[in-house]
Amino acid sequence: MAEAHQAVAFQFTVTPEGVDVRLSREALKQIYLSGVASWKKRFARIKNSILTGVYPASPSSWLVVVMATVSSMYCRIDLSMGLVYHIRRYLPSCRYLSFQHRTLLSAALFSTGVWLSGILLCRQSLKLLLSYHGWMFEPHGKMSRSTRVWLALVKVMSGRKPMLYSFQTSLPKLPVPSVEATIRRYLESVHPLLEEEKYREMEVLAQAFQQHTAPRLQKYLLLKSWWATNYVSDWWEEYVYLRGRGPIMVNSNYYAMDFLYVTPSPLQAARAGNTVHSILLYRRQLDREQIPPVMALGIVPMCSYQMERMFNTTRIPGMESDTLQHLSDSKHLAVYHRGRFYKLWLYQGGKLLKPRDLELQFQRILDDPSPPQPGEEKLAALTAGERVPWAKARARFFSQGKNKASLDAIERAAFFLALDEEAQGYERGKEGSMDRYAKSLLHGRCYDRWFDKSFTLVVYKNGKVGTNTEHSWADAPIIGHLWEFMLGTDRFHLGYSEGGHCCGEPSTAMAPPQRLQWDIPEECRKVIDSSYRVAKALADDVDFHCFQFTNFGKGLVKQFKISPDAFIQISLQLAHFWDKGNLCLTYEASMTRLFREGRTETVRSCTRESTAFVRSMMDPAWGQLERLQLFQAAAEKHQHMYRLAMTGAGIDRHLFCLYVVSRYLRVESPFLAQVLAEPWRLSTSQTPQQQIKMFDMEKNQDLVSSGGGFGPVADDGYGVSYIIAGENLITFHISSKFSSPETDSRRFGRNIRQAMLDIAGLFNVPANKVAN
């Protein structure tokens, strides 16, 4: 094949006449261009490090300071108050430095010191300003004069045109709450869920912990907070994610869906070409730090550190703990189709492959008639099962030879692509289509996703896409940022031809994708089959229901002057009471990215106020006005708890870190043991959207996102994810387990729908008027 010959730069043949040496100019040219591209990327990273390091100043501002100092000296105005001349005295005398040259060098050194001092002063001032969070607790739509002044100062100190990581060193550290405040909030959160006798017992445990054990643990935690960038994040990543020995499929990984109503192209290879190219464009902007940082109110920066490991990252299994392997760059993609693995180069001549070229490569994979090698088809089931068998198998069967080379090709890839053989997506009027779509993304067939990769892009036979994301490296808003960019770029910037193909003409001279080679012995196949059985049992037990609530959306809720998130959370409490006849400990994820290296905090949504409201809805003796007042009080309480969590005054991360310290010190705490053993039978999360303003949602209402979801956290509980898409649509993703007699995802979905309608009815909105 011509492509194979071009791929070899240097060939030689031994003949009777001697050695015949042949060089391929094309291959040498490609090698040269790849080297140039690599050096450009290195220089770009050095440049970005300098620009980020001196922000909010710029290198040109240093020149301005130097020129101002030198000019003032020529005008006989000593701005340095003698420091320039003092520095000059200590400079070494030599024949190469005249008196005038030493004076100029002294002025440059003084100016550099002033310039660096100014940068440090600006950063510390900005950090002090960003430590103020009073603006979050002001009534919606109202802003005090002090907050307006604060916003103006933040805007001035923030500089112009920040890069992605420009604010990292200016973000404040996550504060350690006082033990007294944390325990007080904890007891308040469990009071409505415990009988009075049980609550008194918990109070005794809490008081004993606060008086005797906690002071010592808190000192170590304060010491860590002074020394480390964030006192929670590294322990959270290690102990919550990487040390888990159970399957990460369903239990940890989560998913994101395509547009709800629109499929830009029905051609699988074409959709894969555009989406992969869009993702690589995002990676290029990420490498160059050209992505603007996410800003609250458009002014307050949020931490961007989680984005660093989005690409070229794989979770490596270990016996006691997994590790995250992150590479600075990767030039290829790992692809799975019909039981076979491929390595696909993403660059040619140092440039990204165009969408049409990628489409051709993917079509070659789809057209490949070769069968899987023995043991290859279900190989990825190792990443879906228990971690210890995978770690043992990896060390024993994949540490040398072709198996190691092929596994490296997967683990060192930019990300993983699965070309699925099924058609998925929302089908109007076809019940259960979204449920199947969700389950396919959450676990697939248990062997057609590489669950250890930072994310697996799934492209279905009908052109629908989705992603399955490993959780340890980042939280959902991070992959959501990439996902919005990808969907917007695919739809509005790349586009398709009339026949559904990617735009442009393909280059047929490209070498085809490389088929990965394996030599999997019988013993390894037994481990693969064992992991597959574990994963299959887990996947088959997942009861998933995904539905669209179209009666109303955030547009109507805002007319009630209620937070849409609070409205939904209280509806979930009411629905859960109808579903199970009781209330339960409820987890809602909140971000702490206002702080450096912040990740999440828990909002305990089941409060005393929401409990009072739910019980009033079950008692016919309560009137509509009283119920409405209780609901408003519950919504206000929920918003207050959410703000506390975002500003570092949550409950659970502090208690978690105190527990970790107690384990290091081998200190037994009955209180902490009981707190961390409490199950979250209702785990909830809101999917963010419109983090990037790629298009106007109001003008493109057919381009609403389906959001994403996750598996159930407790065996007898529910996992609920929801996305408030546009003004008149909310999509819910509900998971539970078939094996639990207490749960039924469809039943819970019906209860959520009815709870939303009943609460809206309290605001004197008839049912026939809340429909679109």
Disulfide bonds with the S-S distance in Angstrom:
none
